[in-house]
């Protein structure tokens, strides 16, 4: 988090496009703080996911109410950004206090060099995978703003927000399923394989449903978020609906890959897809603006889907996982 903040400050200082709206970026960084503080790992470990749902729901409702009450025009952009960061900042702070009071968990800085090295090495592949994924998940808006225009980036951001809401419906299921799969993998491999198959089938059904709802009711979602109809944005949302199908499934399959200790394979895959994304997104965005960017994302998610589903169903990989 500290390293990321330093990078952000350097971008604000040396890149004019960032310097212009520096307050927006600095305030937005509070969401990063909230993400770092939130002990998701703890709730997954004790398999008490209901606490996450409750905290997130309260924070989102509170944040949304503040936006409707206090944000009136374009001049309130800093307030709007700050209220949105509360979605993550409030759960992050309250969760730490809650864990401390409810479970008597004390947090402290571990300054032992050996512990730092162990954690950095052990989580390296997962960490790098997350970075490569964010190249086309979070980086898409930034690239669109630089290559096309701020307006195109705004359109893309609206579409991404609506898409994220649909994908977010499945997020609690994935968070709850991950520690359960870890238990099955360690204790009963046959049950793990059965559960994995059922989970993927369930995700396919749910992703199709989510994608279909977003595609059919795209105009309604646009009106709710943007306040007025927009044909260009409607086309974007329909394309985002296609990406929803792949993103929901890819997220769950990625977790399965982590469970069977294929984090190194995932890192290489997402590094490759990040490179492919950069190569195809720049010219597509240059010629087709936000439409080109979402097409690039769909292509990448499709590549990830085909590759990971093939790996998960591979008999040799499952046999090796069982031996491990």
C-alpha positions in Angstrom: 0.0 0.0 0.0 2.8 2.4 0.9 4.7 1.6 -2.3 1.5 2.1 -4.3 0.9 5.5 -2.7 4.5 6.6 -3.6 3.9 5.5 -7.2 0.6 7.5 -7.3 2.3 10.6 -5.9 5.0 10.4 -8.5 2.4 10.0 -11.3 0.6 13.1 -10.0 3.8 15.1 -9.9 5.3 14.1 -13.3 2.2 13.3 -15.5 0.1 16.3 -16.4 -3.0 14.3 -16.9 -2.9 13.1 -13.3 -1.7 16.4 -11.9 -4.8 18.2 -13.2 -7.2 16.2 -10.9 -4.7 15.3 -8.2 -7.3 15.6 -5.4 -9.5 13.0 -7.0 -6.7 10.5 -7.1 -5.5 11.2 -3.6 -9.0 10.9 -2.1 -9.7 7.8 -4.2 -6.7 6.1 -2.6 -8.7 5.8 0.6 -10.4 2.8 -1.0 -7.0 1.1 -1.3 -6.5 1.7 2.4 -9.9 0.1 3.1 -9.1 -2.9 1.0 -5.8 -3.5 2.8 -7.4 -3.2 6.2 -10.3 -5.5 5.6 -9.5 -9.0 7.0 -11.2 -11.0 4.3 -8.7 -13.8 5.0 -9.9 -14.1 8.6 -13.6 -14.5 7.8 -12.7 -17.0 5.0 -10.5 -18.9 7.5 -13.3 -19.3 10.1 -15.9 -19.7 7.3 -18.2 -16.9 8.7 -18.9 -15.1 5.5 -22.2 -13.6 6.8 -20.2 -10.9 8.6 -18.7 -9.7 5.3 -22.1 -9.5 3.6 -23.6 -7.5 6.5 -20.7 -5.0 6.7 -20.5 -4.4 3.0 -24.3 -4.0 2.7 -24.4 -1.4 5.5 -21.4 0.5 4.0 -22.9 0.6 0.5 -26.3 1.8 1.7 -24.7 4.5 3.9 -22.4 5.6 1.0 -25.2 5.7 -1.5 -27.4 7.8 0.8 -24.6 10.3 1.3 -24.1 10.6 -2.4 -27.8 11.3 -3.0 -28.1 13.8 -0.2 -24.9 15.8 -0.6 -23.8 15.5 -4.3 -25.7 18.0 -6.3 -23.5 19.1 -9.3 -20.2 18.7 -11.1 -18.4 20.8 -8.4 -19.1 18.1 -5.8 -16.8 15.5 -7.5 -14.4 15.3 -4.5 -17.4 14.6 -2.2 -18.7 12.0 -4.6 -15.3 10.2 -4.8 -14.9 10.3 -1.0 -18.4 8.8 -0.4 -17.6 6.0 -2.8 -14.4 5.2 -1.0 -16.5 4.6 2.2 -17.7 1.4 0.5 -14.3 -0.1 1.4 -13.0 2.2 4.1 -15.9 1.7 6.6 -15.9 -2.1 6.3 -12.1 -2.1 6.6 -12.0 -0.2 9.9 -15.1 -1.7 11.4 -14.0 -5.2 10.6 -10.8 -4.8 12.4 -12.6 -3.5 15.5 -15.2 -6.2 15.2 -12.6 -9.0 14.9 -10.8 -7.6 17.9 -13.9 -7.4 20.1 -15.7 -10.5 18.9 -12.8 -13.0 18.5 -10.2 -11.3 20.7 -7.8 -11.1 17.8 -4.9 -8.7 18.4 -3.1 -7.2 15.4 0.4 -6.0 15.6 3.3 -5.2 13.2 5.6 -8.2 12.6 9.0 -6.8 12.1 10.9 -10.1 11.8 12.7 -10.2 8.5 12.3 -14.0 8.2 8.5 -13.7 8.4 8.4 -11.0 5.7 10.5 -13.1 3.4 8.3 -16.2 4.0 5.1 -14.3 3.3 6.5 -12.5 0.2 7.9 -15.7 -1.3 4.8 -17.8 -0.4 2.3 -15.3 -1.9 4.4 -14.1 -4.8 2.6 -15.9 -7.6 -0.8 -15.0 -6.3 0.3 -11.4 -5.9 1.7 -11.2 -9.4 -1.4 -12.9 -10.9 -3.5 -10.1 -9.3 -1.3 -7.5 -10.8 -1.6 -8.9 -14.3 -5.4 -9.2 -13.9 -5.6 -5.6 -12.9 -3.8 -4.6 -16.1 -7.0 -5.1 -18.1 -9.6 -4.9 -15.2 -8.6 -1.5 -13.7 -6.1 -0.4 -16.4 -8.8 -0.4 -19.1 -10.3 2.9 -17.9 -6.9 4.6 -17.6 -5.8 3.4 -21.1 -9.1 4.6 -22.6 -8.7 8.0 -21.0 -5.1 8.4 -22.4 -5.7 7.1 -25.9 -9.3 8.1 -26.6 -10.7 10.8 -24.3 -11.9 11.5 -20.8 -15.5 11.2 -22.1 -14.8 7.8 -23.6 -13.2 6.7 -20.3 -16.4 8.0 -18.5 -18.6 5.9 -20.7 -16.4 2.9 -20.2 -16.4 3.5 -16.4 -20.2 3.6 -16.3 -20.5 0.4 -18.2 -17.8 -1.2 -16.0 -19.7 -0.1 -12.8 -22.9 -1.7 -14.1 -21.1 -4.9 -15.1 -19.3 -5.0 -11.7 -22.7 -4.9 -9.9 -23.8 -8.0 -11.9 -20.5 -9.8 -11.3 -20.7 -8.8 -7.6 -23.8 -10.9 -7.1 -21.6 -14.0 -7.4 -18.7 -12.7 -5.3 -20.0 -13.9 -1.9 -20.5 -17.4 -3.3 -16.9 -17.5 -4.5 -15.5 -16.1 -1.2 -17.4 -18.7 0.8 -16.6 -21.6 -1.5 -12.8 -21.1 -1.5 -12.1 -22.1 2.1 -14.5 -25.0 1.8 -12.7 -26.3 -1.3 -9.4 -26.0 0.6 -10.8 -28.2 3.3 -12.1 -30.8 0.8 -8.9 -30.8 -1.1 -6.9 -31.5 2.0 -9.3 -34.0 3.5 -11.4 -35.7 0.8 -10.1 -35.3 -2.8 -13.0 -37.2 -4.3 -15.5 -34.9 -2.7 -13.4 -31.9 -3.9 -13.7 -33.1 -7.5 -17.5 -33.5 -7.2 -17.9 -30.1 -5.5 -15.6 -28.4 -8.1 -17.8 -29.8 -11.0 -21.0 -28.7 -9.3 -19.6 -25.3 -8.6 -18.5 -24.7 -12.2 -21.8 -25.9 -13.6 -23.6 -23.6 -11.1 -21.4 -20.7 -12.1 -22.2 -21.3 -15.8 -25.9 -21.2 -15.2 -25.6 -18.1 -13.0 -23.3 -16.3 -15.4 -25.7 -17.0 -18.3 -28.6 -15.6 -16.2 -26.6 -12.5 -15.1 -25.4 -11.9 -18.7 -28.9 -12.3 -20.1 -30.4 -9.9 -17.5 -27.8 -7.2 -18.2 -28.2 -7.6 -22.0 -32.0 -7.4 -22.0 -32.4 -4.7 -19.4 -29.4 -2.6 -20.4 -31.5 0.5 -21.1 -33.1 0.3 -17.6 -29.7 0.0 -15.9 -28.4 3.0 -17.9 -31.3 5.1 -16.8 -30.8 4.2 -13.1 -27.0 5.0 -13.2 -26.8 7.8 -15.8 -30.3 9.3 -15.5 -31.0 9.4 -19.2 -31.1 7.1 -22.2 -27.9 6.8 -24.3 -27.6 4.7 -27.4 -23.8 4.5 -27.4 -23.7 3.5 -23.7 -26.5 1.0 -24.4 -24.3 -0.7 -27.0 -21.4 -0.7 -24.5 -23.5 -2.3 -21.8 -24.6 -5.1 -24.2 -21.0 -5.9 -24.9 -20.2 -5.8 -21.2 -23.0 -8.3 -20.7 -21.0 -10.8 -22.8 -17.9 -10.2 -20.6 -20.0 -10.9 -17.5 -20.5 -14.5 -18.6 -16.7 -15.1 -18.8 -15.7 -13.0 -15.8 -18.0 -14.9 -13.4 -16.8 -18.3 -14.5 -13.1 -17.2 -14.7 -13.2 -15.9 -11.2 -14.4 -19.2 -9.8 -12.1 -21.4 -11.9 -9.2 -19.2 -10.8 -10.0 -20.1 -7.2 -10.1 -23.8 -8.1 -6.7 -23.4 -9.7 -5.4 -21.8 -6.5 -6.8 -24.7 -4.4 -4.9 -27.3 -6.5 -1.7 -25.4 -6.2 -1.5 -24.1 -9.8 -0.7 -20.5 -8.9 2.5 -20.6 -11.0 0.5 -21.7 -14.0 -2.0 -18.9 -13.4 0.7 -16.3 -13.1 2.2 -17.2 -16.5 -1.3 -17.3 -18.1 -2.3 -13.9 -16.8 1.1 -12.4 -17.7 0.6 -13.6 -21.2 -3.0 -12.3 -21.4 -1.9 -8.9 -20.0 0.7 -8.6 -22.8 -1.9 -9.6 -25.4 -4.3 -7.1 -23.9 -1.8 -4.3 -24.2 -1.0 -5.3 -27.8 -4.6 -5.4 -29.0 -6.3 -2.8 -26.8 -4.2 0.2 -27.9 -5.0 0.0 -31.6 -8.6 -1.0 -31.0 -9.1 1.9 -28.6 -7.4 4.3 -30.9 -9.8 3.5 -33.7 -13.0 2.5 -31.9 -12.7 4.3 -28.6 -14.5 2.7 -25.6 -16.0 0.0 -27.9 -12.5 -1.1 -28.9 -11.5 -1.4 -25.2 -14.5 -3.6 -24.2 -13.9 -5.8 -27.3 -10.3 -6.2 -26.1 -11.5 -7.2 -22.6 -13.9 -9.8 -24.1 -11.2 -11.4 -26.1 -8.9 -11.6 -23.1 -11.6 -13.1 -20.8 -12.4 -15.6 -23.6 -8.8 -16.7 -23.8 -8.6 -17.1 -20.0 -11.9 -19.0 -20.0 -10.8 -21.5 -22.7 -7.4 -22.0 -21.1 -8.4 -22.4 -17.4 -11.5 -24.6 -18.1 -9.1 -26.9 -20.2 -6.6 -27.0 -17.3 -9.2 -27.7 -14.6 -10.7 -30.6 -16.6 -7.3 -32.0 -17.5 -7.1 -35.5 -16.1 -3.3 -35.5 -15.7 -3.4 -32.3 -13.7 -6.1 -33.7 -11.4 -4.1 -36.9 -10.8 -1.0 -34.9 -10.0 -3.0 -32.7 -7.6 -4.3 -35.8 -5.9 -0.8 -37.1 -5.4 0.3 -33.7 -3.9 
